[in-house]
Amino acid sequence: MNISGISAVVTGGASGLGLATVEHLLAEGAAHVVIADYAENGGEVAEQLGDRVSFVRADVREEEPVAEAIALAASHGPLRAVVHCAGRGGAVRLVNRDGTAGDYDLYKEVVSINLFGSFNVLRLAATEMAKNEPVDGDRGVVILTASVAAFEGQIGQMPYASAKAGIHGMTIVAARDLASKAIRVMTIAPGTFDTPILARLSQDVRDSLARTVPHPSRLGQASEYAHLAGAIIENAMLNGETIRLDGAIRMAPR
């Protein structure tokens, strides 16, 4: 599917991987991109990107704002691509240092945003895409975001790793489910990327993280995620798979 002329939604599109994806889609000629993000500055980001970008403030777990973002994109032409980058982390140990049990509420919150939010975005996007006429055999493609933590979660990453493993697990099921509707589902599992979350860390910590990547021995760039998302949209044989984007890293226990 050619990116030129399509309408798209990018969740978490106000910063980091999502923002880079919005910029890439615009550069490749997308007719309109809707940013769905909970960030309060999302409207300012959309305005800076120009009149081919709109913003809807959305908690991805909630039906109404996600449906609004999808409908807005579809009003500019058939919705062909959704890239779901929104999510959050949160550290939870099973037994805390003081001997108390791990934070169940935080576990539920992180899993809810990352996993339930992914299901919500996927189901609503697919429902809209199913109305499209096929182009080159495709009605649309949804790209989810997992993490290498889905495979090698580190100590303290229990909720995040659980949710990202769930996203990996739903990918092939969703692709099979939506095959009859000519809708593809793919997932990208990034490693350590230079995002606003990592920007809060000291340079020493960032350098240490970079050294754990075999090659290239650096942090990933958001533009590299965006480029892969674009390639997935354009390559019709990419379906039902999770692609690790990680420089061959395999995470240590801590």
C-alpha positions as CSV (number, residue, x, y, z in Angstrom):
1,M,0.0,0.0,0.0
2,N,1.4,3.4,-1.0
3,I,1.5,5.9,1.9
4,S,0.9,8.8,-0.5
5,G,-2.7,10.0,-0.1
6,I,-3.8,7.8,2.8
7,S,-5.4,8.9,6.1
8,A,-3.9,7.6,9.2
9,V,-4.0,7.7,13.0
10,V,-0.9,7.6,15.3
11,T,-1.6,7.1,19.0
12,G,1.1,8.6,21.2
13,G,1.9,10.8,18.3
14,A,2.8,13.9,20.3
15,S,6.3,12.7,21.2
16,G,8.9,10.1,20.8
17,L,8.3,7.1,18.4
18,G,4.8,8.3,17.6
19,L,5.9,11.9,16.7
20,A,8.6,10.5,14.4
21,T,6.0,8.3,12.8
22,V,3.7,11.2,12.1
23,E,6.6,13.1,10.5
24,H,7.5,10.1,8.4
25,L,4.0,9.6,7.1
26,L,3.7,13.3,6.2
27,A,7.0,13.2,4.4
28,E,5.8,10.2,2.4
29,G,2.7,12.0,1.3
30,A,0.0,11.0,3.7
31,A,-3.1,13.1,3.1
32,H,-4.0,13.5,6.8
33,V,-2.7,12.1,10.1
34,V,-4.6,12.3,13.4
35,I,-2.6,12.3,16.6
36,A,-4.4,10.6,19.4
37,D,-2.5,11.3,22.6
38,Y,-3.3,12.1,26.2
39,A,-0.6,14.8,26.3
40,E,-1.9,18.2,26.9
41,N,0.4,19.8,24.4
42,G,-0.8,17.5,21.6
43,G,-2.8,20.3,19.9
44,E,0.3,22.5,19.8
45,V,2.3,19.7,18.3
46,A,-0.3,19.1,15.6
47,E,-0.5,22.8,14.8
48,Q,3.3,23.0,14.4
49,L,3.1,20.1,11.9
50,G,0.7,21.8,9.6
51,D,-2.9,21.6,8.3
52,R,-2.5,17.9,7.4
53,V,-2.4,17.0,11.1
54,S,-5.2,17.0,13.7
55,F,-5.2,16.2,17.4
56,V,-7.7,14.3,19.6
57,R,-6.9,14.0,23.3
58,A,-7.5,10.4,24.0
59,D,-6.9,7.8,26.7
60,V,-6.5,4.7,24.5
61,R,-8.5,2.6,26.9
62,E,-11.6,4.7,26.3
63,E,-13.9,4.0,23.4
64,E,-15.3,7.5,22.7
65,P,-12.1,9.5,22.1
66,V,-10.4,6.7,20.1
67,A,-13.5,6.4,18.0
68,E,-13.5,10.2,17.5
69,A,-9.9,10.1,16.3
70,I,-10.6,7.3,13.9
71,A,-13.7,9.1,12.6
72,L,-11.8,12.3,12.1
73,A,-9.1,10.5,10.1
74,A,-11.8,8.8,8.0
75,S,-13.4,12.2,7.3
76,H,-10.3,13.1,5.3
77,G,-10.4,9.8,3.2
78,P,-10.5,6.1,3.9
79,L,-8.5,5.2,7.0
80,R,-5.7,2.9,5.8
81,A,-3.1,2.9,8.6
82,V,-3.1,3.1,12.4
83,V,0.2,3.0,14.3
84,H,-0.3,2.5,18.0
85,C,2.6,3.9,20.0
86,A,0.8,5.0,23.2
87,G,1.7,3.3,26.4
88,R,3.5,3.7,29.7
89,G,5.9,1.9,32.0
90,G,6.0,1.3,35.8
91,A,8.1,-0.7,38.1
92,V,6.6,-3.4,40.2
93,R,8.3,-6.1,42.3
94,L,6.5,-9.2,43.5
95,V,7.8,-8.7,47.0
96,N,9.1,-5.2,48.0
97,R,12.3,-4.6,49.9
98,D,10.3,-4.0,53.1
99,G,8.6,-7.3,52.7
100,T,5.2,-6.0,51.5
101,A,3.5,-7.4,48.4
102,G,4.0,-5.7,45.1
103,D,1.7,-2.8,44.0
104,Y,-1.3,-4.5,42.5
105,D,-3.0,-1.2,41.5
106,L,0.1,-0.1,39.5
107,Y,0.3,-3.5,37.8
108,K,-3.4,-3.2,36.7
109,E,-2.9,0.4,35.5
110,V,0.2,-0.4,33.3
111,V,-1.4,-3.6,31.9
112,S,-4.6,-1.7,31.3
113,I,-3.0,1.1,29.3
114,N,-0.6,-1.0,27.3
115,L,-2.7,-4.2,26.6
116,F,-6.3,-3.2,27.0
117,G,-5.6,0.0,25.1
118,S,-4.0,-1.9,22.3
119,F,-7.1,-4.1,22.0
120,N,-9.4,-1.1,22.0
121,V,-7.4,0.7,19.3
122,L,-7.2,-2.4,17.2
123,R,-10.9,-3.3,17.3
124,L,-12.1,0.2,16.6
125,A,-9.5,0.7,13.8
126,A,-10.4,-2.6,12.2
127,T,-14.1,-1.8,12.3
128,E,-13.5,1.4,10.3
129,M,-11.0,-0.2,7.9
130,A,-13.5,-3.0,7.1
131,K,-15.6,-0.4,5.3
132,N,-12.9,0.5,2.9
133,E,-12.6,-0.7,-0.7
134,P,-9.3,-2.7,-1.1
135,V,-6.3,-1.1,-2.6
136,D,-3.7,-3.5,-3.9
137,G,-5.6,-6.2,-2.0
138,D,-5.4,-4.3,1.4
139,R,-8.2,-2.5,3.2
140,G,-5.7,-1.3,5.9
141,V,-3.0,-2.1,8.3
142,V,-2.7,-1.7,12.1
143,I,0.8,-1.6,13.7
144,L,1.1,-2.2,17.4
145,T,4.1,-1.6,19.6
146,A,5.5,-4.2,22.0
147,S,9.0,-4.2,23.4
148,V,12.0,-6.5,23.8
149,A,10.6,-6.7,27.4
150,A,8.0,-9.0,25.9
151,F,10.7,-11.6,25.6
152,E,13.4,-10.7,28.2
153,G,11.6,-8.5,30.8
154,Q,14.0,-7.2,33.5
155,I,13.4,-7.4,37.2
156,G,10.8,-4.8,38.1
157,Q,9.2,-4.8,34.6
158,M,6.5,-7.3,35.6
159,P,3.5,-5.2,34.4
160,Y,5.2,-3.8,31.3
161,A,6.6,-7.1,30.2
162,S,3.2,-8.8,30.8
163,A,1.4,-6.3,28.7
164,K,4.0,-6.3,25.9
165,A,4.0,-10.1,25.8
166,G,0.2,-9.9,25.5
167,I,0.5,-7.6,22.5
168,H,3.0,-10.0,20.9
169,G,0.5,-12.8,21.5
170,M,-2.5,-11.0,20.0
171,T,-0.7,-10.2,16.8
172,I,-1.0,-13.5,14.9
173,V,-4.5,-14.0,16.3
174,A,-5.6,-10.6,15.1
175,A,-4.0,-11.1,11.7
176,R,-5.8,-14.4,11.3
177,D,-9.1,-12.9,12.5
178,L,-8.9,-9.9,10.1
179,A,-7.5,-11.8,7.1
180,S,-11.0,-12.3,5.7
181,K,-11.4,-8.5,5.7
182,A,-8.0,-7.9,4.1
183,I,-6.7,-6.0,7.1
184,R,-3.1,-6.7,8.2
185,V,-1.8,-6.6,11.8
186,M,1.9,-6.2,12.7
187,T,3.8,-5.4,15.8
188,I,7.2,-3.7,16.3
189,A,9.2,-4.6,19.4
190,P,11.8,-1.8,20.0
191,G,14.9,-2.2,22.2
192,T,16.5,0.7,23.9
193,F,15.5,3.8,22.0
194,D,16.3,7.5,22.5
195,T,12.9,8.7,23.5
196,P,11.7,11.4,26.0
197,I,11.6,8.7,28.7
198,L,15.3,7.9,28.4
199,A,16.1,11.6,28.0
200,R,15.3,12.0,31.7
201,L,18.2,9.7,32.6
202,S,21.8,10.9,33.2
203,Q,24.3,10.7,30.3
204,D,26.2,8.0,32.1
205,V,23.2,5.8,32.3
206,R,22.3,6.5,28.7
207,D,25.8,5.6,27.6
208,S,25.7,2.4,29.6
209,L,22.4,1.4,27.9
210,A,23.9,2.1,24.5
211,R,26.9,-0.1,25.2
212,T,24.6,-3.1,25.8
213,V,23.5,-3.0,22.2
214,P,25.8,-5.3,20.1
215,H,25.5,-3.5,16.8
216,P,25.0,-0.6,16.2
217,S,26.2,0.1,19.8
218,R,24.0,3.0,20.5
219,L,20.4,3.9,21.4
220,G,17.9,3.5,18.6
221,Q,16.5,6.6,17.0
222,A,12.8,7.3,16.8
223,S,13.2,7.9,13.0
224,E,14.3,4.2,12.7
225,Y,11.0,3.0,14.3
226,A,9.1,5.3,12.0
227,H,10.9,4.1,8.9
228,L,10.0,0.5,9.8
229,A,6.4,1.4,10.3
230,G,6.4,3.0,6.9
231,A,7.9,-0.1,5.3
232,I,5.3,-2.3,7.0
233,I,2.5,-0.2,5.6
234,E,4.0,-0.5,2.1
235,N,4.8,-4.2,2.1
236,A,1.7,-6.4,1.8
237,M,3.4,-9.6,2.8
238,L,4.2,-8.3,6.3
239,N,1.4,-9.6,8.4
240,G,0.9,-11.4,11.7
241,E,4.5,-10.9,12.9
242,T,6.4,-9.1,15.7
243,I,9.6,-7.5,14.4
244,R,12.4,-6.9,17.0
245,L,14.0,-3.5,16.3
246,D,16.9,-3.8,18.8
247,G,20.4,-4.0,17.3
248,A,20.5,-7.7,18.5
249,I,20.2,-6.8,22.2
250,R,19.1,-9.4,24.7
251,M,18.2,-7.9,28.0
252,A,20.0,-9.0,31.1
253,P,17.9,-9.7,34.3
254,R,18.6,-6.2,35.7
